[in-house]
Amino acid sequence: MLPLLALLPLSLFASVAVYYYFWNRSQYFKRREIPGPSPSSVFTGNLKELQKDNAPPLRLVEWEKEYGETYGIFEGGNKTIVTSDLEILQDIFFRKFENFYARKTNPVIPNNPDKHPRVNMFNARGLRWKRLRTITNPTFSASKLKAMEPTMQDSIRALMHQLEQKVDEPFDIYPLIQELTLDVIERTAFGKKETQFGQGPNPFIEILRKFFNPPPITDGYMTSFFASTCEFLAFTTYIFKALILLHPSQFRGFKAILDRLEPTVLARRQEHAAATVGTDGDHKDFIDLFLNAEADEEDIKRMAEERYQDIERKHMKVDKKLTIPEIVGQCFVFLVAGYDTTANTLAYLSYNLAVNENAQNKLIAEIDDFLPTEDDITYESVQNLTYLDWCMKENLRMNPLASFANQRLCMKGCTVGEQKLLVEEGVIVQANVWSIHYNKKIWGEDADIFRPERFDPETLSEPRHPLAWQPFGAGPRICIGMRFALLEAKMTVCHLLKRFRIQKCDKTSLVRTGNLLLGPKDVTVILKKRTY
């Protein structure tokens, strides 16, 4: 009994010390005299309030009204400076990229991006990121996008067939758009041979829907723990691995995606070994491209040190090689990014055209003038539709759905912006994209209104700041799939409006939701067959 009693003071001291550490951390912005909301918890910081209504980017907008265009919050243990100051962001994304070349680690999946074998291009850092980016760039060249066009057209026509069965009655168009974007990415990226439209729901889609709509972090004790202890990544990563074994159901969606991708990659690798598909310079899809760059044992040894080298060595030649785990990681990020972001873009645009009949009429007139038949909808032709481009840009201005990806982790402390704000190593800078995109000083007093004409360069008295519009991010780490996403979206809109008009109904409304990406809850509209 006596030894146990002797441990009580030690336990009490340890508890007080731990609490003091987290409390002292929660005072960081107060000590720096950077305004911001007080953390509701010394452990999870502002996460509970941030995710309260399942719309974190809109919470950032509300906080800006109270604390100004630059303020600090705690995303668990992550110290985050949120700003809509375009000069600060110009430094972060461009001028001082060498100091901000990394993204923050996932707050609830504590894998070290410098050491994890399956890291993807979104999370990779330093020279490892540069290598992955260099290898992947050719995938989205004009010639490769043209090669993907027939597959996109086939999937889009399958969608049109499904929509033909929905005319004259209210229905939620969003799920069918999600089916389209998943079908396109599976076929163009992973070699699925035929469309699945008309054969029942894709069994993979529910996994992805759950992946992109996770519950708030503070709802789970495990997610709260990892988000609160992100600075102890060297230790918590082992706890995370143990919990996956003990509670696999908590990570079922993540594992299900990998369980589907890994066998596909390995099977294709065997085909490559037998020289039945793919040759250097002649890849058919993303997997073929990546396997053509597979690293051998000597490559792997040579690349082992790059993960510890920062981006300052920008003139160093990088190996154009990938390990098998990296190939799986690349496929993973293209699958999830290529599915949801494009689906949300099309869903938002369907809503905006339904509630803005004048804009829809102008867009239909342009499509009819330049594209007499659906066969005229091609890679080249959609690039020449000016009003369609304005509609797409205005749609993404009003709905920058992946705005939380517009953040950078400070890897080397420096000052930024005209006010010389000091950003210390380990601090995150988050662009408050929604505030920027609705800033009336930039976009005019009608910034809350869908008006594609605001992108007409002839109406501008002076050019807008290059960071006034950033739905795909900015700088060297801008979204690599931007051209792919815009091509798919524009071709889909052209096919849709050649056949139908999109009308609003009593159930048409816009409720944005999502703790990962901010998408519409539903888009209920009526399609009317066009009469020429």
LINFEN-V154985 format. One record per residue. N is the residue number from 1. SS is DSSP state (~ for helix, > for strand, _ for the rest). PSI is psi in whole degrees, 0 to 359 (none if undefined). OMEGA is omega in whole degrees, -180 to 180 (none if undefined). Layout:
BEGIN
N;SS;PSI;OMEGA / N;SS;PSI;OMEGA
END
This chain:
BEGIN
1;_;320;-177 / 2;~;315;178 / 3;~;324;179 / 4;~;318;178 / 5;~;325;-180 / 6;~;335;180 / 7;~;341;-177 / 8;~;312;178 / 9;~;323;180 / 10;~;318;179 / 11;~;319;179 / 12;~;317;179 / 13;~;317;-180 / 14;~;319;-180 / 15;~;316;179 / 16;~;319;-179 / 17;~;317;179 / 18;~;314;-179 / 19;~;318;-180 / 20;~;320;179 / 21;~;311;-178 / 22;~;324;177 / 23;~;316;-180 / 24;~;322;176 / 25;~;321;-177 / 26;~;349;179 / 27;_;7;-173 / 28;~;307;-176 / 29;~;330;177 / 30;~;318;177 / 31;~;324;-179 / 32;~;355;-178 / 33;_;37;173 / 34;_;121;-176 / 35;_;165;177 / 36;_;167;-180 / 37;_;142;178 / 38;_;136;178 / 39;_;135;178 / 40;_;345;179 / 41;>;137;178 / 42;_;344;-179 / 43;_;304;-176 / 44;_;0;175 / 45;>;234;-177 / 46;_;12;-174 / 47;~;320;-178 / 48;~;315;180 / 49;~;324;-178 / 50;~;320;-175 / 51;_;15;-174 / 52;_;314;-176 / 53;_;20;-179 / 54;_;35;178 / 55;_;66;-175 / 56;~;319;-179 / 57;~;327;179 / 58;~;332;175 / 59;~;323;177 / 60;~;323;178 / 61;~;316;180 / 62;~;317;180 / 63;~;326;179 / 64;~;323;179 / 65;~;332;-178 / 66;~;325;-171 / 67;~;359;178 / 68;_;177;-172 / 69;_;348;176 / 70;>;121;-178 / 71;>;172;-176 / 72;>;142;174 / 73;>;166;176 / 74;>;115;173 / 75;>;82;-169 / 76;_;238;178 / 77;_;354;180 / 78;>;122;175 / 79;>;116;-172 / 80;>;123;172 / 81;>;119;179 / 82;>;131;-177 / 83;>;148;170 / 84;_;12;177 / 85;_;112;-173 / 86;~;334;178 / 87;~;323;174 / 88;~;314;-178 / 89;~;329;176 / 90;~;320;176 / 91;~;316;-176 / 92;~;311;-172 / 93;~;335;-174 / 94;~;289;-168 / 95;~;322;-177 / 96;_;40;-179 / 97;~;326;-180 / 98;~;337;178 / 99;~;346;-174 / 100;_;48;-174 / 101;_;0;-176 / 102;>;159;169 / 103;_;161;177 / 104;_;156;175 / 105;_;155;178 / 106;_;124;-175 / 107;_;339;-177 / 108;_;0;174 / 109;_;88;-171 / 110;_;73;173 / 111;_;130;-180 / 112;_;115;-177 / 113;_;343;178 / 114;_;339;-174 / 115;_;337;-174 / 116;_;130;-176 / 117;_;337;-174 / 118;_;27;-178 / 119;_;145;178 / 120;_;173;-175 / 121;_;330;-179 / 122;_;320;-175 / 123;_;342;-175 / 124;_;158;-178 / 125;_;166;170 / 126;~;219;-177 / 127;~;335;176 / 128;~;317;176 / 129;~;316;-178 / 130;~;320;179 / 131;~;313;-180 / 132;~;320;180 / 133;~;317;-179 / 134;~;319;-180 / 135;~;323;-172 / 136;~;334;-175 / 137;~;315;-178 / 138;~;341;-179 / 139;~;331;-175 / 140;~;26;175 / 141;_;165;-179 / 142;~;319;-178 / 143;~;323;180 / 144;~;323;178 / 145;~;321;177 / 146;~;323;179 / 147;~;332;180 / 148;~;344;-173 / 149;~;313;-179 / 150;~;322;179 / 151;~;316;176 / 152;~;314;-179 / 153;~;318;-178 / 154;~;316;179 / 155;~;319;-180 / 156;~;320;178 / 157;~;327;176 / 158;~;323;175 / 159;~;316;-180 / 160;~;322;178 / 161;~;320;178 / 162;~;322;-179 / 163;~;331;177 / 164;~;333;-179 / 165;_;1;-176 / 166;_;4;-172 / 167;_;150;172 / 168;_;14;177 / 169;_;143;179 / 170;_;136;175 / 171;>;159;179 / 172;>;110;-176 / 173;_;344;-173 / 174;~;311;-179 / 175;~;322;180 / 176;~;325;177 / 177;~;321;176 / 178;~;319;177 / 179;~;320;179 / 180;~;307;-174 / 181;~;326;176 / 182;~;318;179 / 183;~;316;-179 / 184;~;314;-177 / 185;~;325;177 / 186;~;324;-176 / 187;~;318;-177 / 188;~;329;-175 / 189;~;326;-170 / 190;~;14;168 / 191;_;15;174 / 192;_;130;-166 / 193;_;325;-174 / 194;_;155;177 / 195;_;152;-180 / 196;_;359;179 / 197;_;137;180 / 198;_;358;-179 / 199;_;23;-179 / 200;_;167;-178 / 201;_;143;176 / 202;_;123;-176 / 203;_;343;-178 / 204;_;343;-169 / 205;~;325;179 / 206;~;325;177 / 207;~;315;-179 / 208;~;323;178 / 209;~;318;179 / 210;~;324;179 / 211;~;320;-177 / 212;~;357;178 / 213;_;61;-179 / 214;_;156;175 / 215;_;163;178 / 216;_;144;-177 / 217;~;319;-175 / 218;~;358;176 / 219;~;342;-178 / 220;_;141;-178 / 221;~;327;180 / 222;~;312;-180 / 223;~;324;177 / 224;~;319;-180 / 225;~;311;-177 / 226;~;322;178 / 227;~;329;-177 / 228;~;341;-173 / 229;_;32;-174 / 230;~;337;180 / 231;~;352;179 / 232;~;38;-174 / 233;~;325;-178 / 234;~;333;-180 / 235;~;319;-174 / 236;~;338;178 / 237;~;327;178 / 238;~;325;176 / 239;~;320;180 / 240;~;315;180 / 241;~;322;179 / 242;~;320;-179 / 243;~;328;177 / 244;~;322;179 / 245;~;323;-177 / 246;~;327;-177 / 247;_;64;-177 / 248;~;334;-178 / 249;~;333;-180 / 250;~;338;-175 / 251;~;28;-173 / 252;~;316;-178 / 253;~;313;180 / 254;~;314;-178 / 255;~;323;-178 / 256;~;323;179 / 257;~;314;-180 / 258;~;323;179 / 259;~;334;178 / 260;~;325;-176 / 261;~;317;-174 / 262;~;311;178 / 263;~;325;179 / 264;~;314;-180 / 265;~;316;-178 / 266;~;322;178 / 267;~;318;179 / 268;~;328;178 / 269;~;321;178 / 270;~;321;178 / 271;~;321;177 / 272;~;319;180 / 273;~;327;178 / 274;_;2;178 / 275;_;37;-180 / 276;_;337;175 / 277;_;153;170 / 278;_;131;171 / 279;>;164;180 / 280;_;126;179 / 281;_;2;-178 / 282;>;65;-179 / 283;_;150;-178 / 284;_;331;179 / 285;_;187;-176 / 286;~;318;-177 / 287;~;317;178 / 288;~;317;178 / 289;~;312;-177 / 290;~;321;180 / 291;~;330;175 / 292;_;341;180 / 293;_;17;-177 / 294;>;137;-178 / 295;_;145;171 / 296;_;184;-175 / 297;~;321;179 / 298;~;321;177 / 299;~;315;-177 / 300;~;318;178 / 301;~;319;-178 / 302;~;328;-178 / 303;~;353;-171 / 304;_;327;-175 / 305;_;347;-173 / 306;~;332;-177 / 307;~;342;180 / 308;~;7;-178 / 309;_;135;-176 / 310;_;180;-171 / 311;_;354;-178 / 312;_;333;180 / 313;_;54;-169 / 314;_;343;-180 / 315;_;359;179 / 316;_;138;177 / 317;_;134;-180 / 318;_;148;176 / 319;_;133;176 / 320;_;63;-177 / 321;_;152;178 / 322;>;143;171 / 323;_;163;179 / 324;~;315;176 / 325;~;324;178 / 326;~;324;177 / 327;~;316;177 / 328;~;318;179 / 329;~;319;178 / 330;~;317;179 / 331;~;321;180 / 332;~;310;-175 / 333;~;327;178 / 334;~;325;179 / 335;~;308;-175 / 336;~;323;-179 / 337;~;322;-178 / 338;~;341;-179 / 339;~;298;-165 / 340;~;321;-176 / 341;~;316;180 / 342;~;322;178 / 343;~;316;180 / 344;~;321;178 / 345;~;313;-180 / 346;~;323;179 / 347;~;315;178 / 348;~;318;-179 / 349;~;323;176 / 350;~;318;178 / 351;~;312;-176 / 352;~;324;178 / 353;~;326;179 / 354;~;323;-176 / 355;~;359;177 / 356;_;79;-173 / 357;~;324;-179 / 358;~;316;179 / 359;~;320;179 / 360;~;319;178 / 361;~;317;179 / 362;~;320;-179 / 363;~;318;177 / 364;~;318;180 / 365;~;318;179 / 366;~;316;180 / 367;~;316;-180 / 368;~;323;-179 / 369;~;319;-173 / 370;~;338;-177 / 371;_;83;-176 / 372;_;325;179 / 373;_;168;178 / 374;~;332;178 / 375;~;342;179 / 376;~;356;179 / 377;_;105;-177 / 378;_;175;176 / 379;~;312;-177 / 380;~;316;-171 / 381;~;322;-177 / 382;~;339;178 / 383;~;340;-175 / 384;_;4;-179 / 385;_;99;-174 / 386;~;312;-177 / 387;~;326;175 / 388;~;318;179 / 389;~;318;178 / 390;~;318;179 / 391;~;318;-179 / 392;~;316;-180 / 393;~;319;179 / 394;~;322;177 / 395;~;317;180 / 396;~;335;172 / 397;~;314;-177 / 398;~;342;-177 / 399;_;68;178 / 400;_;77;-163 / 401;_;331;-178 / 402;_;36;-172 / 403;~;332;-178 / 404;~;348;175 / 405;~;347;-179 / 406;_;67;177 / 407;>;157;178 / 408;>;147;177 / 409;>;129;179 / 410;_;119;180 / 411;_;345;178 / 412;_;120;-174 / 413;_;143;179 / 414;>;175;175 / 415;>;149;-177 / 416;>;156;175 / 417;_;172;-179 / 418;_;333;-179 / 419;_;3;179 / 420;_;51;177 / 421;>;126;179 / 422;>;123;174 / 423;>;117;-176 / 424;_;157;178 / 425;_;134;180 / 426;_;350;178 / 427;_;143;179 / 428;>;141;172 / 429;>;120;-178 / 430;>;124;175 / 431;>;128;178 / 432;_;75;-169 / 433;~;319;-178 / 434;~;321;177 / 435;~;320;179 / 436;~;315;-175 / 437;~;345;178 / 438;_;13;-180 / 439;_;116;-176 / 440;~;338;176 / 441;~;333;179 / 442;~;315;-168 / 443;~;355;179 / 444;_;168;-177 / 445;_;341;180 / 446;_;29;-177 / 447;_;338;180 / 448;_;358;-174 / 449;_;142;175 / 450;_;106;-179 / 451;_;91;-177 / 452;~;334;-177 / 453;~;344;180 / 454;~;345;178 / 455;~;6;174 / 456;_;113;-176 / 457;~;336;-178 / 458;~;346;179 / 459;~;355;-177 / 460;_;130;176 / 461;_;332;176 / 462;_;152;-178 / 463;_;145;175 / 464;_;158;176 / 465;_;140;-178 / 466;_;342;179 / 467;_;14;177 / 468;_;336;-179 / 469;_;114;-176 / 470;_;54;179 / 471;_;340;180 / 472;_;15;-176 / 473;_;198;-177 / 474;_;160;176 / 475;~;191;-178 / 476;~;337;-179 / 477;~;24;176 / 478;_;154;-177 / 479;_;121;-176 / 480;_;337;-178 / 481;_;15;-175 / 482;~;313;-177 / 483;~;322;177 / 484;~;313;-177 / 485;~;316;-179 / 486;~;322;178 / 487;~;311;180 / 488;~;315;-178 / 489;~;315;-178 / 490;~;318;179 / 491;~;321;179 / 492;~;315;180 / 493;~;319;-180 / 494;~;314;178 / 495;~;318;-178 / 496;~;313;-175 / 497;~;347;171 / 498;~;334;-176 / 499;~;325;-170 / 500;>;161;160 / 501;>;144;180 / 502;>;121;-178 / 503;>;146;175 / 504;_;164;177 / 505;_;185;-177 / 506;_;335;-178 / 507;_;2;-180 / 508;_;118;178 / 509;_;168;-180 / 510;_;111;174 / 511;_;116;-179 / 512;>;139;-179 / 513;>;153;177 / 514;_;124;178 / 515;_;346;178 / 516;_;300;171 / 517;_;141;-176 / 518;_;101;-179 / 519;>;172;179 / 520;>;145;177 / 521;_;317;174 / 522;_;164;176 / 523;_;90;-178 / 524;>;119;-177 / 525;>;177;173 / 526;>;131;175 / 527;>;131;177 / 528;>;129;177 / 529;>;134;180 / 530;_;142;173 / 531;_;123;-175 / 532;_;none;none
END
